[in-house]
Amino acid sequence: MAAKGGRKNLKRAVNDATLTLQPGQSVMQVVSLRGSNMIEVIDAKGEKTLAIFPAKFQKSMWIKRGSFVVVDDGGREQAIESGRKVACVVLQVLFHDQVRVLQKSPEWPDIFKSVTVDSSIGNSERTSSTTQENSELDSCDDDDDDGLPPLVANTNRRIRTELQSASESDSDVEDS
């Protein structure tokens, strides 16, 4: 875990591949970025909550949708009961190597078992949903549109048309 203190210990915590979750900490996945250091995360039970991304991570770590973070959710129930919207605080951003190690450990939540992390892009995808979408695309016929209306052409884009010269159009008329 990141040691107490500011940015000076962040690099040390990032390079540490071993990660043990303390009581009151859990792994969550980022659902959306809300702005003002606020992110929406989903926990192991599938519940979405707001978490704060501390200022000490600014300019040194970035997150995006699908990233995994370690969150201190010790006072989560109290925050929800008191009506506060922010229920937890991000302690650490998990990188590809750390996620791979955690996926093999029993601390990894079952809801995230079907999630794979693409190291080249840094995105995470749900393998079960992508394989399901691929099978739907393969089995989709052109005639089967499930009763949906036909697609309308996008009028916001210019359509390139090749203009024929007058001599070409005259020769086409004479040939017929």
Secondary structure, DSSP 4 states (H G I P E B T S, - for coil): -PPSSSGGGHHHHHH-----PPTTEEEEEEEEEEETTEEEEE-TTS-EEEEE--GGGTTT----TT-EEEEE-TTHHHHHHHT-SEEEEEEEEE-HHHHHHHHTSTTS-GGGTTEEE-TTT--EEEHHHHHHHHHHHHH--SS--TTPPPPPPPTTSPPP-PPPPHHHHHHHHHH-
